Amino acid sequence: MDESWTWDAGRVAAHVGERLAGARPVGRPERLAGGLLNVVWRVPVAGVADARSVIVKCVPPFVASAPGVPLAPSRLGAEARAL
């Protein structure tokens, strides 16, 4: 699967608009600092209840801060269940 969209703010905004019902990105996504394993974005939105933004966590098949190190994306499943 092509993960290149996770690195581009415009494509992240488009992804949110396509995947999150009612969401309309209203500003430029901001890549959040500190993600070592994942790529995390804050996307300003309208049309999602009282939310002013949503967080998008992208899980590439490698360590985000060290792309040469493979890491299974399935690791996010445990985190999603915990939330």
HELIX and SHEET records of a PDB file:
HELIX    1   1 SER A    4  TRP A    7  5                                   4    
HELIX    2   2 ALA A    9  ARG A   19  1                                  11    
HELIX    3   3 ARG A   75  ALA A   82  1                                   8    
SHEET    1   A 3 ARG A  24  PRO A  25  0                                        
SHEET    2   A 3 VAL A  39  ALA A  46 -1                                        
SHEET    3   A 3 GLU A  30  ARG A  31 -1                                        
SHEET    1   B 3 ARG A  24  PRO A  25  0                                        
SHEET    2   B 3 VAL A  39  ALA A  46 -1                                        
SHEET    3   B 3 SER A  53  CYS A  58 -1                                        
SHEET    1   C 2 PHE A  62  VAL A  63  0                                        
SHEET    2   C 2 ALA A  66  PRO A  70 -1                                        
END                                                                             
